[in-house]
Amino acid sequence: MQLVQAILYVDDVEGMRDFYVDLFDLRVILEEPGWIRLDTGGAVLALHAIRRPDGASPPAAPPAPRTDSPIKLCFRVDDVDQARARLAAAGVVMRETHRYDAVTYCDGIDPEGNVFQLTTY
């Protein structure tokens, strides 16, 4: 088996598209209302609109980090410190960098509170 796609349910599909395209250099490979597929260079990151009951509004911005989520998207980079600095300069909430043996990693928070990781692994 091979993982080919991860789906992230989001409130603001276009805003999240812009975040991952502009800051992570992902490429849009398909875009339809409420559904966007992004090429990550290995698998696809799909953004799917959250369907809320009529009249229900999305959570207030900025949302609290979803630290209890069972999923964390991890993006391999050549230099975690450099990527972290670039994202932080763009206003992304970034946590401390950690090193464990030959692996360097750092978590960040996307605009909807999802925790992601930059890693050399």
C-alpha positions, 0 to 999 in steps of 0.5 A: 500500500502507498498513501496517495492523499490526505484530506484536511477538512477546513472552513476556508478552502480558498484561504487554506489553499493560499496558505499552502500554495504561497508558503509551502510552494504546493501546486494546485492540481484540481480546484472545484467549489469546496474541494482543492487538491494540492501536489506535495511532491509525493502525495496529495493534500486535499482541502475539503470544505466543512459542511456546517448545518444551516446557520452555523458559523465557523469557529472564531479566528484565530482558532485555538491550536488543535493539539488534540487532533489525531493527525499532524501533517509533516513536511520534509525540508532541507533546513528546518531553521531556515523554513521556520524563519521564513514562515515566522516572518510571514506571520505563521505561529511557529514553535521551538525547533528540536533536534533528536539525533540526526533529525531536526523538527519544528511544529507550526500552526496553520490559519485554522489551528491545525498543527503541522511539522517541518522536519528533516526526516 
